Amino acid sequence: MNAEIIAVGSELLLGQIANTNARFLSKNLADLGVNVFYHTVVGDNPARLKQVIEIAERRSNLLIFTGGLGPTKDDLTKETISDHLNRKLVMDQKALETIAEHYNRTGRIMTENNKKQALVFEGSEILPNDHGMAPGIAYSTETHTYMLFPGVPSEMEPMFLTYAQPYLIEKLQLKERIVSRVLRFFGIGESQLETEIEDLIDGQTNPTIAPLAGNNEVTLRITAKHQSDTEAIEMIERTERLILDRVGDYFYGYNETSLMSELSKVLQENQLTIAAAESLTGGMFQKELTATPGAGMLLKGGIVCYTPEVKQNVVKVKKETIDSHGVVSSQCAQELAENVANIMNADIGISFTGVAGPDELEGKPVGTVYVGISIKGKPTIVEKLALSGNRTNIRIRTVKWGCHYLLKNIN
């Protein structure tokens, strides 16, 4: 089955919101073995939507629509498709009762146009909306299947997983299961990673290996097909071992994890506390760490030491260190890491100092960064980075490199 995802809404074309629904649907359809070859976005215009439907029908047999199921006049997805299919819209009593109950519960007046959300195609399968009002719709002809979902992700996603996914599995009579695992890497570029495993990618059949770069990281998605989930997982693990034998030094986690999540996990497992002295990152490291569960047991505290005076007077960097080497130096980074650990009585001290831009500092080019790491019982290390990109990107990458070095040295 080949699918096309059609997002309806002028706000998408205007850039007011991002089309995250298409990403979610593509991933979950791929897991079912459904090919998604096209994404289309169209505004709230019946004529243009009808044209999009006609084009999609020529190249896809599963058409999935998101958006345009609401109560207002510009919500015309159902009306346009029902007209195109020559299917009458009828009131679904259960959906209408759900909508009325919502208004009673919230003490609001239900206006007449809200009844529109309970209209469905005659003879269609209803996909209940457990998190909103407008139900979804699934309707099949001899040649095509049409599925309609609300545009709000918090309504669409559970509707798809709870009701639409079982519908598709039954309709497709799926025997093979598709299982995927994402491997996450940091400190290696996409081109280098691909070169290291090029023969594995070229020889792939089942499982398949797909590289993807983004957010200053690289991921590999391994996907296997088999009638047994257990066999598919074993196939993935064999391929994973071949990959990690070559590039395992850069691997840090699976699926939707992050460097900071993995760092938080390692700190908790080892019962280690940490403190941070941040110059160019301005508290970004601490902000990200405190967003992870259990951070209250890990982070003793930190100091944003943006100026030389604060580095010297608060974090106790020696005046002669700053005078002789500057604030953008390995010597300054070392003292910052060691001193903040002592001040906060933490097992680990980490420091960030450097040049985020847009101008040079102390004769050092933009992107020059020093990361200091002081771990109790170990010699302090300082890593020098030469990063590229704009100011924001340099700061983000600096924090990621800090996590990377901490994971490497703790492990």
C-alpha positions in Angstrom: 0.0 0.0 0.0 1.3 3.4 -1.0 0.2 6.4 1.1 0.1 10.1 0.7 -0.3 12.4 3.7 -2.3 15.5 3.0 -2.3 18.3 5.6 -5.1 20.8 5.3 -4.7 24.3 6.7 -3.7 27.7 5.5 -1.8 28.2 8.8 0.7 25.6 7.6 1.4 27.4 4.4 1.8 30.7 6.2 4.4 29.1 8.5 2.4 29.8 11.6 2.7 26.2 12.8 4.9 23.2 11.8 3.6 20.1 10.2 4.6 17.7 12.9 1.7 15.4 12.0 3.3 14.3 8.8 6.5 13.2 10.6 4.5 11.2 13.2 2.4 9.5 10.5 5.3 8.7 8.2 7.2 7.0 11.0 4.3 5.0 12.2 3.2 4.0 8.7 6.7 2.9 7.9 6.6 0.6 10.9 3.5 -1.0 9.4 5.2 -1.5 6.1 3.2 1.2 4.3 5.2 3.3 1.8 4.8 7.0 2.2 5.9 8.6 -1.1 4.4 12.1 -0.9 3.6 14.8 1.6 1.2 17.5 0.5 0.1 20.7 2.2 -3.0 22.6 0.9 -4.8 25.6 2.2 -8.4 25.8 3.4 -9.8 26.0 -0.2 -12.2 23.4 -1.5 -11.2 23.8 -5.2 -7.5 23.3 -4.4 -8.2 20.5 -2.0 -10.2 18.7 -4.7 -7.4 19.1 -7.1 -4.9 17.7 -4.6 -7.2 14.7 -4.0 -7.4 13.9 -7.7 -3.6 14.0 -8.0 -3.1 11.9 -4.9 -5.6 9.2 -6.2 -3.5 8.7 -9.3 -0.3 7.9 -7.4 -1.4 6.5 -4.0 -4.1 4.1 -2.7 -4.1 5.3 0.9 -4.9 9.0 1.3 -4.5 10.4 4.9 -5.8 13.8 5.7 -5.1 15.9 8.8 -6.9 19.1 9.7 -10.1 20.8 8.6 -12.5 18.7 10.8 -13.4 21.6 13.2 -16.7 23.6 13.5 -15.8 26.8 11.6 -16.6 27.7 8.0 -13.0 27.2 6.9 -13.0 23.6 8.1 -14.1 22.0 4.8 -12.1 18.7 4.6 -15.1 16.4 5.2 -17.4 18.4 3.0 -14.9 18.5 0.1 -14.1 14.8 0.3 -17.7 13.7 0.7 -18.6 15.7 -2.4 -15.7 14.2 -4.3 -16.7 10.7 -3.3 -20.4 11.4 -3.7 -20.9 10.1 -0.1 -23.6 11.7 2.1 -22.6 13.2 5.4 -24.6 11.8 8.3 -24.7 12.6 12.0 -22.9 10.2 14.2 -24.9 10.1 17.4 -22.2 8.9 19.7 -19.8 11.6 18.5 -22.6 14.2 19.0 -23.2 13.0 22.5 -19.4 13.2 23.3 -19.3 16.8 22.0 -22.4 17.8 24.0 -21.0 16.2 27.2 -17.8 18.1 26.8 -19.7 21.4 26.8 -21.9 20.4 29.7 -18.8 19.4 31.7 -17.0 22.7 31.0 -20.1 24.8 31.6 -19.9 26.3 28.1 -22.7 26.9 25.6 -22.7 24.5 22.6 -23.4 26.5 19.5 -25.2 25.0 16.5 -22.0 24.8 14.3 -20.4 22.4 16.8 -22.7 19.7 15.6 -20.8 19.8 12.3 -17.9 18.1 14.0 -20.1 14.9 14.5 -20.8 14.6 10.7 -19.2 11.5 9.1 -19.4 9.7 5.7 -22.3 7.3 5.4 -21.0 3.8 5.7 -17.6 4.8 7.1 -15.6 3.5 10.0 -15.6 5.9 13.0 -12.3 6.6 14.7 -13.3 7.9 18.2 -11.6 11.0 19.6 -10.7 10.3 23.2 -8.9 13.6 23.6 -11.1 16.1 21.7 -14.4 16.4 19.9 -14.3 15.7 16.1 -14.0 12.0 15.4 -11.8 10.6 12.7 -13.1 8.7 9.6 -11.9 5.7 7.7 -13.6 4.9 4.4 -12.6 2.5 1.6 -13.6 2.0 -2.0 -12.5 -0.8 -4.3 -9.3 1.2 -5.2 -8.6 3.7 -2.3 -8.8 4.1 1.4 -9.4 7.6 2.8 -8.6 8.4 6.5 -9.4 11.7 8.1 -7.8 13.0 11.4 -8.0 16.2 13.4 -5.1 18.5 12.9 -4.3 18.9 16.6 -1.4 16.5 17.3 -2.6 15.7 20.9 -5.8 14.4 19.3 -4.5 12.9 16.1 -1.6 10.9 17.6 -3.6 8.8 20.1 -6.4 8.4 17.6 -4.0 6.9 15.1 -2.3 4.6 17.6 -5.5 3.4 19.3 -7.9 3.1 16.4 -6.4 3.7 13.0 -3.4 1.5 13.4 -5.4 -1.7 14.2 -7.8 -0.8 11.3 -4.8 -0.7 8.9 -3.3 -3.9 10.2 -6.6 -5.7 9.7 -7.2 -4.2 6.3 -3.6 -4.9 5.1 -3.7 -8.4 6.6 -0.2 -7.8 7.8 1.9 -11.0 8.4 5.4 -9.5 8.4 6.3 -7.2 11.3 8.6 -4.3 10.8 10.9 -3.5 13.7 13.3 -0.5 13.8 16.0 0.6 16.2 17.9 4.0 16.0 21.5 4.2 17.0 22.8 7.6 18.0 26.3 8.9 17.4 28.2 12.0 18.4 31.7 13.3 17.5 31.7 11.8 14.0 30.3 13.4 10.8 27.7 11.8 8.6 30.2 11.4 5.7 32.8 9.7 7.9 30.3 7.4 9.5 28.9 6.4 6.1 32.5 5.7 4.8 33.3 3.5 7.8 30.2 1.3 7.2 29.8 1.8 3.4 30.0 -1.9 2.6 27.3 -2.7 5.1 25.0 -0.1 3.6 25.7 -1.2 0.1 25.1 -4.8 0.9 21.9 -4.2 2.9 18.7 -6.1 2.1 17.0 -7.1 5.3 17.8 -5.4 7.7 18.3 -2.1 6.0 20.5 0.7 7.3 19.6 4.4 6.9 21.9 7.2 8.0 20.4 10.6 9.0 22.2 13.7 10.2 20.6 16.4 12.3 21.0 18.5 15.5 24.8 18.2 15.2 24.5 14.4 15.6 24.2 11.4 13.3 21.8 8.5 13.6 21.5 5.2 12.0 18.1 3.6 11.7 18.2 -0.2 11.4 14.9 -1.8 10.1 14.1 -5.5 9.9 11.1 -7.4 8.5 10.1 -10.7 9.8 6.9 -12.6 10.8 8.4 -12.9 14.3 9.2 -9.8 16.4 11.9 -11.8 18.2 13.6 -12.8 14.9 13.5 -9.3 13.7 15.1 -8.0 16.8 17.9 -10.6 16.6 18.5 -9.6 13.0 18.8 -6.0 14.1 21.2 -6.9 16.9 23.5 -8.8 14.5 23.7 -5.8 12.3 24.2 -3.4 15.2 27.2 -5.5 16.4 28.8 -5.2 13.0 28.3 -1.4 13.0 29.5 -0.8 16.6 32.7 -2.9 16.0 33.7 -0.1 13.6 32.2 3.1 15.1 31.3 2.2 18.6 33.6 4.9 20.1 31.0 7.5 18.9 27.9 5.6 19.9 26.0 6.9 22.9 22.4 5.7 22.9 19.2 4.4 21.3 16.1 5.8 19.7 14.7 9.1 21.2 17.4 9.6 23.9 19.8 12.5 24.0 23.3 13.2 25.2 22.0 15.0 28.3 19.6 12.2 29.1 22.4 9.6 28.9 24.6 11.8 31.0 21.9 12.2 33.6 21.4 8.4 33.6 25.2 7.7 34.1 25.5 10.3 36.9 22.6 8.7 38.7 23.9 5.2 38.2 27.3 6.2 39.6 25.8 8.4 42.4 27.9 11.4 41.2 27.1 15.0 41.7 28.1 17.8 39.4 28.6 21.6 39.3 29.1 23.9 36.4 31.0 27.1 35.6 29.6 28.5 32.4 30.9 31.5 30.4 29.9 31.4 26.8 27.1 28.9 27.4 25.4 31.2 29.9 23.7 28.5 32.0 22.6 26.4 29.0 24.3 23.2 30.4 22.5 23.6 33.7 19.2 24.4 32.1 19.3 21.2 30.0 20.4 19.0 32.9 17.7 20.3 35.2 15.1 19.3 32.5 16.0 15.7 33.0 14.2 13.6 35.6 16.3 13.2 38.8 18.4 16.3 38.2 17.8 17.4 41.8 20.0 14.7 43.0 22.8 15.4 40.5 23.3 19.2 40.1 24.8 20.8 43.2 24.7 24.2 41.5 26.5 26.4 39.1 27.9 29.8 38.3 27.4 31.8 35.1 30.7 33.6 35.0 30.5 35.7 31.9 33.0 38.4 32.8 36.7 38.2 34.0 35.7 39.8 37.3 33.2 37.1 38.1 35.7 34.3 37.0 38.3 35.8 39.4 36.2 37.0 42.3 33.5 34.4 42.5 35.0 31.2 40.9 38.4 32.1 42.3 40.4 31.9 39.0 43.9 33.3 39.8 44.5 36.9 38.6 47.9 35.8 37.1 46.1 33.1 35.1 43.8 35.6 33.5 46.7 38.1 33.0 49.0 35.6 31.5 46.7 33.3 29.5 43.4 35.1 29.2 39.9 33.9 30.0 39.7 31.9 26.7 42.4 29.4 27.6 43.0 25.9 28.9 44.4 27.2 32.1 41.3 29.2 32.8 39.1 26.3 31.9 41.0 24.0 34.3 40.7 26.4 37.2 37.1 27.0 36.6 36.3 23.3 36.6 38.3 22.5 39.7 37.2 25.5 41.7 33.4 25.2 40.9 33.6 21.6 42.1 35.2 22.7 45.3 32.9 25.6 45.9 29.8 23.4 45.4 31.3 20.3 47.1 30.5 18.3 43.9 32.1 15.1 42.6 32.5 16.7 39.2 33.2 20.2 38.0 32.7 21.2 34.3 33.6 24.5 32.8 32.9 26.2 29.4 34.8 29.2 28.2 35.3 30.4 24.6 34.3 32.6 21.8 30.7 32.3 20.6 31.0 35.3 18.3 30.3 37.4 16.4 33.8 38.9 17.1 37.1 37.5 18.1 38.2 37.6 21.7 41.8 37.9 23.0 43.0 37.3 19.5 41.2 33.9 19.3 38.8 33.2 16.4 35.1 32.6 16.8 34.4 29.0 17.6 37.4 28.5 19.9 36.1 26.7 23.0 37.7 25.1 26.0 35.8 22.5 28.1 37.3 21.7 31.5 36.4 18.5 33.4 37.5 17.8 37.0 36.4 14.4 38.4 37.2 13.6 42.0 40.2 11.3 42.1 41.3 11.9 38.5 43.5 14.4 36.8 41.6 17.4 35.4 41.3 17.4 31.6 40.7 20.3 29.2 39.5 19.7 25.7 39.9 22.4 23.0 37.3 22.7 20.3 37.3 24.6 17.0 33.6 24.9 16.2 31.9 26.5 13.2 28.5 28.0 12.8 26.6 31.0 14.2 26.6 32.1 17.9 23.6 29.9 18.8 24.9 26.8 17.1 28.3 27.1 18.7 26.8 27.4 22.2 24.5 24.4 21.5 27.4 22.3 20.2 29.6 23.3 23.1 27.0 21.8 25.6 26.8 18.6 23.5 30.6 18.2 23.5 30.6 18.8 27.3 28.1 15.9 27.7 30.2 13.8 25.3 33.4 14.3 27.2 31.8 13.7 30.5 30.3 10.4 29.3 33.6 9.3 27.9 35.6 10.1 31.0 33.0 8.8 33.6 32.6 5.5 31.6 
